[in-house]
Amino acid sequence: MKFRQQPLTVVLREDGKYSKEKSDTDSAQAEEKVICLKCRQEFSSAAYLTYHLKMHERGRVYVCEICDKGFPRKYLFDRHYLKCAWDPMHCATCDRAFFCRQHLIKHCRKCKQQNEK
């Protein structure tokens, strides 16, 4: 695995674009680190930061009709909507709720074994 001689930091320029600058630190194995200037979250690469910045730019595009909670990405909304809109399945033994059938089956096996003891 190759490491850069000097660590890099990503800086927001006046034109609104990001640029990489060398740091004065003399660590031979330091990693590149980028920081979101809006929420101060750190990322390991500029690509992750770019993906994250789209969330700030777009805002909460996908909104749940049931609870009015908003999500910046469709897959997050879809995962939430399954839990919010559908009726959960319940374990017949302990009445614990599950949204995924496979998780319910796995739980019911364990729950049944524990009650038999």
Rosetta constraint file for C-alpha pairs under 8 A:
AtomPair CA 3 CA 28 HARMONIC 7.15 0.50
AtomPair CA 3 CA 29 HARMONIC 5.54 0.50
AtomPair CA 3 CA 30 HARMONIC 7.31 0.50
AtomPair CA 3 CA 31 HARMONIC 7.40 0.50
AtomPair CA 4 CA 28 HARMONIC 6.87 0.50
AtomPair CA 4 CA 29 HARMONIC 6.76 0.50
AtomPair CA 4 CA 30 HARMONIC 7.28 0.50
AtomPair CA 4 CA 31 HARMONIC 7.58 0.50
AtomPair CA 5 CA 26 HARMONIC 7.79 0.50
AtomPair CA 5 CA 27 HARMONIC 7.39 0.50
AtomPair CA 5 CA 28 HARMONIC 5.10 0.50
AtomPair CA 5 CA 29 HARMONIC 7.11 0.50
AtomPair CA 5 CA 30 HARMONIC 7.99 0.50
AtomPair CA 6 CA 22 HARMONIC 6.46 0.50
AtomPair CA 6 CA 23 HARMONIC 6.51 0.50
AtomPair CA 6 CA 24 HARMONIC 7.52 0.50
AtomPair CA 6 CA 25 HARMONIC 6.67 0.50
AtomPair CA 6 CA 26 HARMONIC 6.13 0.50
AtomPair CA 6 CA 27 HARMONIC 6.42 0.50
AtomPair CA 6 CA 28 HARMONIC 6.24 0.50
AtomPair CA 6 CA 29 HARMONIC 7.85 0.50
AtomPair CA 6 CA 30 HARMONIC 6.88 0.50
AtomPair CA 7 CA 22 HARMONIC 6.20 0.50
AtomPair CA 7 CA 23 HARMONIC 5.75 0.50
AtomPair CA 7 CA 25 HARMONIC 6.93 0.50
AtomPair CA 7 CA 27 HARMONIC 7.29 0.50
AtomPair CA 7 CA 28 HARMONIC 7.96 0.50
AtomPair CA 7 CA 29 HARMONIC 7.87 0.50
AtomPair CA 7 CA 30 HARMONIC 5.23 0.50
AtomPair CA 7 CA 31 HARMONIC 5.79 0.50
AtomPair CA 7 CA 32 HARMONIC 5.66 0.50
AtomPair CA 8 CA 20 HARMONIC 6.22 0.50
AtomPair CA 8 CA 21 HARMONIC 5.60 0.50
AtomPair CA 8 CA 22 HARMONIC 4.73 0.50
AtomPair CA 8 CA 23 HARMONIC 5.72 0.50
AtomPair CA 8 CA 31 HARMONIC 7.43 0.50
AtomPair CA 8 CA 32 HARMONIC 5.08 0.50
AtomPair CA 8 CA 33 HARMONIC 6.91 0.50
AtomPair CA 9 CA 20 HARMONIC 5.69 0.50
AtomPair CA 9 CA 21 HARMONIC 5.54 0.50
AtomPair CA 9 CA 22 HARMONIC 6.50 0.50
AtomPair CA 9 CA 23 HARMONIC 6.65 0.50
AtomPair CA 9 CA 32 HARMONIC 6.37 0.50
AtomPair CA 9 CA 33 HARMONIC 5.90 0.50
AtomPair CA 9 CA 34 HARMONIC 6.16 0.50
AtomPair CA 10 CA 18 HARMONIC 6.24 0.50
AtomPair CA 10 CA 19 HARMONIC 5.51 0.50
AtomPair CA 10 CA 20 HARMONIC 4.53 0.50
AtomPair CA 10 CA 21 HARMONIC 6.31 0.50
AtomPair CA 10 CA 33 HARMONIC 7.27 0.50
AtomPair CA 10 CA 34 HARMONIC 5.40 0.50
AtomPair CA 10 CA 35 HARMONIC 7.35 0.50
AtomPair CA 10 CA 46 HARMONIC 7.82 0.50
AtomPair CA 11 CA 18 HARMONIC 5.48 0.50
AtomPair CA 11 CA 19 HARMONIC 5.42 0.50
AtomPair CA 11 CA 20 HARMONIC 6.29 0.50
AtomPair CA 11 CA 21 HARMONIC 7.16 0.50
AtomPair CA 12 CA 16 HARMONIC 6.21 0.50
AtomPair CA 12 CA 17 HARMONIC 5.80 0.50
AtomPair CA 12 CA 18 HARMONIC 4.57 0.50
AtomPair CA 12 CA 19 HARMONIC 6.54 0.50
AtomPair CA 13 CA 17 HARMONIC 5.51 0.50
AtomPair CA 13 CA 18 HARMONIC 5.89 0.50
AtomPair CA 13 CA 19 HARMONIC 6.88 0.50
AtomPair CA 31 CA 44 HARMONIC 7.77 0.50
AtomPair CA 32 CA 44 HARMONIC 6.29 0.50
AtomPair CA 32 CA 45 HARMONIC 6.74 0.50
AtomPair CA 33 CA 42 HARMONIC 6.77 0.50
AtomPair CA 33 CA 43 HARMONIC 5.95 0.50
AtomPair CA 33 CA 44 HARMONIC 5.10 0.50
AtomPair CA 33 CA 45 HARMONIC 6.37 0.50
AtomPair CA 34 CA 42 HARMONIC 5.70 0.50
AtomPair CA 34 CA 43 HARMONIC 5.18 0.50
AtomPair CA 34 CA 44 HARMONIC 6.30 0.50
AtomPair CA 34 CA 45 HARMONIC 6.19 0.50
AtomPair CA 34 CA 46 HARMONIC 6.26 0.50
AtomPair CA 34 CA 49 HARMONIC 6.94 0.50
AtomPair CA 35 CA 40 HARMONIC 5.75 0.50
AtomPair CA 35 CA 41 HARMONIC 5.64 0.50
AtomPair CA 35 CA 42 HARMONIC 4.45 0.50
AtomPair CA 35 CA 43 HARMONIC 6.14 0.50
AtomPair CA 35 CA 49 HARMONIC 7.34 0.50
AtomPair CA 36 CA 40 HARMONIC 4.93 0.50
AtomPair CA 36 CA 41 HARMONIC 5.38 0.50
AtomPair CA 36 CA 42 HARMONIC 6.48 0.50
AtomPair CA 36 CA 43 HARMONIC 7.96 0.50
AtomPair CA 36 CA 49 HARMONIC 6.67 0.50
AtomPair CA 36 CA 53 HARMONIC 7.43 0.50
AtomPair CA 37 CA 41 HARMONIC 7.90 0.50
AtomPair CA 43 CA 48 HARMONIC 6.23 0.50
AtomPair CA 43 CA 49 HARMONIC 6.11 0.50
AtomPair CA 44 CA 48 HARMONIC 7.12 0.50
AtomPair CA 45 CA 49 HARMONIC 6.60 0.50
AtomPair CA 46 CA 50 HARMONIC 6.14 0.50
AtomPair CA 47 CA 51 HARMONIC 6.33 0.50
AtomPair CA 48 CA 52 HARMONIC 6.14 0.50
AtomPair CA 49 CA 53 HARMONIC 6.01 0.50
AtomPair CA 50 CA 54 HARMONIC 6.58 0.50
AtomPair CA 51 CA 55 HARMONIC 7.36 0.50
AtomPair CA 52 CA 56 HARMONIC 7.24 0.50
AtomPair CA 53 CA 57 HARMONIC 6.32 0.50
AtomPair CA 54 CA 58 HARMONIC 5.91 0.50
AtomPair CA 55 CA 59 HARMONIC 5.69 0.50
AtomPair CA 55 CA 60 HARMONIC 7.73 0.50
AtomPair CA 55 CA 72 HARMONIC 5.51 0.50
AtomPair CA 55 CA 73 HARMONIC 7.62 0.50
AtomPair CA 58 CA 72 HARMONIC 6.91 0.50
AtomPair CA 59 CA 71 HARMONIC 7.81 0.50
AtomPair CA 59 CA 72 HARMONIC 5.76 0.50
AtomPair CA 60 CA 70 HARMONIC 4.91 0.50
AtomPair CA 60 CA 71 HARMONIC 4.72 0.50
AtomPair CA 60 CA 72 HARMONIC 4.48 0.50
AtomPair CA 60 CA 73 HARMONIC 7.91 0.50
AtomPair CA 61 CA 70 HARMONIC 6.75 0.50
AtomPair CA 61 CA 71 HARMONIC 6.21 0.50
AtomPair CA 61 CA 72 HARMONIC 5.48 0.50
AtomPair CA 61 CA 73 HARMONIC 7.44 0.50
AtomPair CA 62 CA 70 HARMONIC 5.56 0.50
AtomPair CA 62 CA 71 HARMONIC 5.11 0.50
AtomPair CA 62 CA 72 HARMONIC 6.33 0.50
AtomPair CA 62 CA 73 HARMONIC 6.98 0.50
AtomPair CA 62 CA 74 HARMONIC 6.50 0.50
AtomPair CA 62 CA 77 HARMONIC 6.26 0.50
AtomPair CA 63 CA 68 HARMONIC 5.81 0.50
AtomPair CA 63 CA 69 HARMONIC 5.65 0.50
AtomPair CA 63 CA 70 HARMONIC 4.20 0.50
AtomPair CA 63 CA 71 HARMONIC 6.26 0.50
AtomPair CA 63 CA 77 HARMONIC 7.40 0.50
AtomPair CA 64 CA 68 HARMONIC 4.92 0.50
AtomPair CA 64 CA 69 HARMONIC 5.43 0.50
AtomPair CA 64 CA 70 HARMONIC 6.33 0.50
AtomPair CA 64 CA 77 HARMONIC 7.34 0.50
AtomPair CA 64 CA 81 HARMONIC 6.74 0.50
AtomPair CA 66 CA 84 HARMONIC 7.19 0.50
AtomPair CA 66 CA 85 HARMONIC 7.23 0.50
AtomPair CA 67 CA 84 HARMONIC 7.80 0.50
AtomPair CA 70 CA 77 HARMONIC 7.55 0.50
AtomPair CA 71 CA 76 HARMONIC 6.38 0.50
AtomPair CA 71 CA 77 HARMONIC 5.61 0.50
AtomPair CA 72 CA 76 HARMONIC 7.60 0.50
AtomPair CA 72 CA 77 HARMONIC 7.91 0.50
AtomPair CA 73 CA 77 HARMONIC 6.51 0.50
AtomPair CA 74 CA 78 HARMONIC 6.05 0.50
AtomPair CA 75 CA 79 HARMONIC 6.20 0.50
AtomPair CA 76 CA 80 HARMONIC 6.27 0.50
AtomPair CA 77 CA 81 HARMONIC 5.94 0.50
AtomPair CA 78 CA 82 HARMONIC 6.33 0.50
AtomPair CA 79 CA 83 HARMONIC 6.94 0.50
AtomPair CA 80 CA 84 HARMONIC 6.14 0.50
AtomPair CA 81 CA 85 HARMONIC 5.63 0.50
AtomPair CA 81 CA 86 HARMONIC 7.79 0.50
AtomPair CA 82 CA 86 HARMONIC 5.69 0.50
AtomPair CA 82 CA 99 HARMONIC 7.53 0.50
AtomPair CA 83 CA 87 HARMONIC 7.78 0.50
AtomPair CA 83 CA 88 HARMONIC 7.55 0.50
AtomPair CA 83 CA 99 HARMONIC 6.48 0.50
AtomPair CA 86 CA 99 HARMONIC 7.87 0.50
AtomPair CA 87 CA 99 HARMONIC 7.70 0.50
AtomPair CA 88 CA 97 HARMONIC 5.68 0.50
AtomPair CA 88 CA 98 HARMONIC 5.39 0.50
AtomPair CA 88 CA 99 HARMONIC 4.94 0.50
AtomPair CA 89 CA 97 HARMONIC 5.55 0.50
AtomPair CA 89 CA 98 HARMONIC 5.15 0.50
AtomPair CA 89 CA 99 HARMONIC 6.09 0.50
AtomPair CA 89 CA 100 HARMONIC 7.90 0.50
AtomPair CA 89 CA 101 HARMONIC 7.42 0.50
AtomPair CA 89 CA 104 HARMONIC 7.30 0.50
AtomPair CA 90 CA 95 HARMONIC 5.11 0.50
AtomPair CA 90 CA 96 HARMONIC 5.37 0.50
AtomPair CA 90 CA 97 HARMONIC 4.46 0.50
AtomPair CA 90 CA 98 HARMONIC 6.12 0.50
AtomPair CA 90 CA 104 HARMONIC 7.42 0.50
AtomPair CA 91 CA 95 HARMONIC 4.59 0.50
AtomPair CA 91 CA 96 HARMONIC 5.29 0.50
AtomPair CA 91 CA 97 HARMONIC 6.60 0.50
AtomPair CA 91 CA 98 HARMONIC 7.91 0.50
AtomPair CA 91 CA 104 HARMONIC 6.71 0.50
AtomPair CA 91 CA 107 HARMONIC 7.75 0.50
AtomPair CA 91 CA 108 HARMONIC 6.16 0.50
AtomPair CA 92 CA 108 HARMONIC 7.79 0.50
AtomPair CA 93 CA 108 HARMONIC 7.50 0.50
AtomPair CA 93 CA 111 HARMONIC 6.98 0.50
AtomPair CA 93 CA 112 HARMONIC 7.15 0.50
AtomPair CA 94 CA 111 HARMONIC 7.59 0.50
AtomPair CA 97 CA 104 HARMONIC 7.93 0.50
AtomPair CA 98 CA 103 HARMONIC 6.79 0.50
AtomPair CA 98 CA 104 HARMONIC 5.72 0.50
AtomPair CA 99 CA 103 HARMONIC 7.87 0.50
AtomPair CA 99 CA 104 HARMONIC 7.81 0.50
AtomPair CA 100 CA 104 HARMONIC 6.45 0.50
AtomPair CA 101 CA 105 HARMONIC 6.28 0.50
AtomPair CA 102 CA 106 HARMONIC 6.23 0.50
AtomPair CA 103 CA 107 HARMONIC 6.07 0.50
AtomPair CA 104 CA 108 HARMONIC 6.01 0.50
AtomPair CA 105 CA 109 HARMONIC 6.37 0.50
AtomPair CA 106 CA 110 HARMONIC 6.66 0.50
AtomPair CA 107 CA 111 HARMONIC 5.94 0.50
AtomPair CA 108 CA 112 HARMONIC 5.86 0.50
AtomPair CA 109 CA 113 HARMONIC 6.27 0.50
AtomPair CA 110 CA 114 HARMONIC 6.21 0.50
AtomPair CA 111 CA 115 HARMONIC 6.32 0.50
AtomPair CA 112 CA 116 HARMONIC 6.29 0.50
AtomPair CA 113 CA 117 HARMONIC 6.69 0.50
